[in-house]
Amino acid sequence: MFASQEKVQGRPIRLIAAACKNMGIGKNGWLPWTLPMEFQYLLDKISSVSRPGKKNLLVWGRICWFSAPENLHPIDNAVNVVLSRTISTLPKHAHYLCNNFESAVLLATSPLLNEEVETIWILGGVEIYKKALAHPWCDLIYLTDIMADFDCDTFFPGFDRNVYRLQDQRCSGSSVDLVRICFDKHLACKKYVQHFPGVPDECQQECGIRYKFQVFKKELGYRSKQEVNSNGLQTSVQPEDHGEKTINDTNVI
Ligand SMILES: NC(=O)c1ccc[n+]([C@@H]2O[C@H](COP(=O)([O-])OP(=O)(O)OC[C@H]3O[C@@H](n4cnc5c(N)ncnc54)[C@H](OP(=O)(O)O)[C@@H]3O)[C@@H](O)[C@H]2O)c1
């Protein structure tokens, strides 16, 4: 079921995570590793906006939110949304509390935030990543490949790598061009390569652990089940309709 809000202009939904060899992301509610530069990369991404006054909507699961260090806040240019079905008061430093994913995402296009919000960043955990991956507005996954084994109890959800394709950063260099043409020696043809600013191609090393920044991009033309309505017709990128949402005085939705 899709929104009747034909005029709603979606915002890009982007996941950001770091996963080790077995796709582990967490242990006992915390990160399994301490990699300050990798964490700074995340902060840089989620706080980047195209111009002053713009903001990003950050969507956090309750466990992620409460495990983040207090001194992380305030995050530049951030509107923080915490997801929970059990808590009813707005946590300190959070701007909104929502009890479902779609309400959180729709905040970006609400009258109060529509002019400000550029990107919706999904900070996890698992259920929220899964919902985001299936959402029609989702276009990119920023997934750091931690090339080491860690004991984990929380894992990044599986995703279709034919739908979300690993982007080859080798040709992108430091050019400000968003799209360049380079020669793909495997396909033996020219191809377009999108440049993702601030995503180094080189393997990184920190605290004796090697890791690599990766970006997966949803293939154009891919139609998720959510994007195909019951008549088999592709809809435009619109959120699911869960009824009209309004922001109340307490920002608890
Ligand atoms: N390596 C990384 O990049 C990375 C990234 C993110 C997280 N992590 C790790 O992953 C672990 C946390 O992830 P997690 O999956 O266990 O927990 P989480 O998503 O942070 O929190 C789970 C809670 O969020 C709320 N929630 C989730 N989906 C919801 C929805 N659709 N609607 C309403 N509320 C929703 C529920 O709260 P209530 O129970 O209050 O209803 C749920 O119990 C930690 O270890 C963390 O360090 C690692």
The ligand as an SDF file (V2000), in Angstrom:
LIG
                    3D

 48 52  0  0  0  0  0  0  0  0999 V2000
   29.2520   -1.8320   13.8570 N   0  0  0  0  0  0  0  0  0  0  0  0
   28.3070   -0.9640   13.5660 C   0  0  0  0  0  0  0  0  0  0  0  0
   28.4040   -0.2170   12.6010 O   0  0  0  0  0  0  0  0  0  0  0  0
   27.0540   -0.9270   14.3890 C   0  0  0  0  0  0  0  0  0  0  0  0
   25.9810   -0.1380   13.9780 C   0  0  0  0  0  0  0  0  0  0  0  0
   24.8160   -0.1580   14.7180 C   0  0  0  0  0  0  0  0  0  0  0  0
   24.7320   -0.9510   15.8350 C   0  0  0  0  0  0  0  0  0  0  0  0
   25.8110   -1.6990   16.2140 N   0  0  0  0  0  0  0  0  0  0  0  0
   25.7300   -2.5640   17.4020 C   0  0  0  0  0  0  0  0  0  0  0  0
   24.5230   -3.3180   17.3050 O   0  0  0  0  0  0  0  0  0  0  0  0
   23.9840   -3.4540   18.6100 C   0  0  0  0  0  0  0  0  0  0  0  0
   22.6530   -2.7340   18.6820 C   0  0  0  0  0  0  0  0  0  0  0  0
   21.8030   -3.1690   17.6400 O   0  0  0  0  0  0  0  0  0  0  0  0
   20.4300   -3.9500   17.9650 P   0  0  0  0  0  0  0  0  0  0  0  0
   19.8750   -4.3920   16.6840 O   0  0  0  0  0  0  0  0  0  0  0  0
   20.7130   -4.9700   19.0120 O   0  0  0  0  0  0  0  0  0  0  0  0
   19.5500   -2.8420   18.6870 O   0  0  0  0  0  0  0  0  0  0  0  0
   18.9480   -1.4260   18.2360 P   0  0  0  0  0  0  0  0  0  0  0  0
   18.3470   -1.4980   16.8850 O   0  0  0  0  0  0  0  0  0  0  0  0
   19.9090   -0.3420   18.5080 O   0  0  0  0  0  0  0  0  0  0  0  0
   17.8120   -1.2990   19.3230 O   0  0  0  0  0  0  0  0  0  0  0  0
   16.7680   -2.2420   19.2970 C   0  0  0  0  0  0  0  0  0  0  0  0
   15.5490   -1.5420   19.8460 C   0  0  0  0  0  0  0  0  0  0  0  0
   15.2080   -0.4380   19.0110 O   0  0  0  0  0  0  0  0  0  0  0  0
   13.8080   -0.3210   18.9490 C   0  0  0  0  0  0  0  0  0  0  0  0
   13.3580   -0.5810   17.5990 N   0  0  0  0  0  0  0  0  0  0  0  0
   13.9930   -1.2640   16.6260 C   0  0  0  0  0  0  0  0  0  0  0  0
   13.2630   -1.2790   15.5050 N   0  0  0  0  0  0  0  0  0  0  0  0
   12.1390   -0.5970   15.7870 C   0  0  0  0  0  0  0  0  0  0  0  0
   10.9840   -0.2490   15.0320 C   0  0  0  0  0  0  0  0  0  0  0  0
   10.8440   -0.6170   13.7490 N   0  0  0  0  0  0  0  0  0  0  0  0
   10.0170    0.4620   15.6300 N   0  0  0  0  0  0  0  0  0  0  0  0
   10.1310    0.8670   16.9150 C   0  0  0  0  0  0  0  0  0  0  0  0
   11.2070    0.5800   17.6830 N   0  0  0  0  0  0  0  0  0  0  0  0
   12.1880   -0.1470   17.1180 C   0  0  0  0  0  0  0  0  0  0  0  0
   13.2590   -1.3310   19.9350 C   0  0  0  0  0  0  0  0  0  0  0  0
   13.2850   -0.6550   21.1820 O   0  0  0  0  0  0  0  0  0  0  0  0
   12.3100   -1.0720   22.4030 P   0  0  0  0  0  0  0  0  0  0  0  0
   12.8010   -2.3900   22.8910 O   0  0  0  0  0  0  0  0  0  0  0  0
   12.4800    0.0430   23.3900 O   0  0  0  0  0  0  0  0  0  0  0  0
   10.9300   -1.1640   21.8270 O   0  0  0  0  0  0  0  0  0  0  0  0
   14.3150   -2.4050   19.8880 C   0  0  0  0  0  0  0  0  0  0  0  0
   14.3050   -3.2860   21.0070 O   0  0  0  0  0  0  0  0  0  0  0  0
   24.9920   -2.8480   19.5670 C   0  0  0  0  0  0  0  0  0  0  0  0
   25.9000   -3.8590   19.9600 O   0  0  0  0  0  0  0  0  0  0  0  0
   25.6740   -1.8260   18.7050 C   0  0  0  0  0  0  0  0  0  0  0  0
   26.9590   -1.4860   19.1730 O   0  0  0  0  0  0  0  0  0  0  0  0
   26.9530   -1.6830   15.5200 C   0  0  0  0  0  0  0  0  0  0  0  0
  1  2  1  0
  2  3  2  0
  2  4  1  0
  4  5  1  0
  4 48  2  0
  5  6  2  0
  6  7  1  0
  7  8  2  0
  8  9  1  0
  8 48  1  0
  9 10  1  0
  9 46  1  0
 10 11  1  0
 11 12  1  0
 11 44  1  0
 12 13  1  0
 13 14  1  0
 14 15  2  0
 14 16  1  0
 14 17  1  0
 17 18  1  0
 18 19  2  0
 18 20  1  0
 18 21  1  0
 21 22  1  0
 22 23  1  0
 23 24  1  0
 23 42  1  0
 24 25  1  0
 25 26  1  0
 25 36  1  0
 26 27  1  0
 26 35  1  0
 27 28  2  0
 28 29  1  0
 29 30  1  0
 29 35  2  0
 30 31  1  0
 30 32  2  0
 32 33  1  0
 33 34  2  0
 34 35  1  0
 36 37  1  0
 36 42  1  0
 37 38  1  0
 38 39  2  0
 38 40  1  0
 38 41  1  0
 42 43  1  0
 44 45  1  0
 44 46  1  0
 46 47  1  0
M  CHG  2   8   1  16  -1
M  END
$$$$
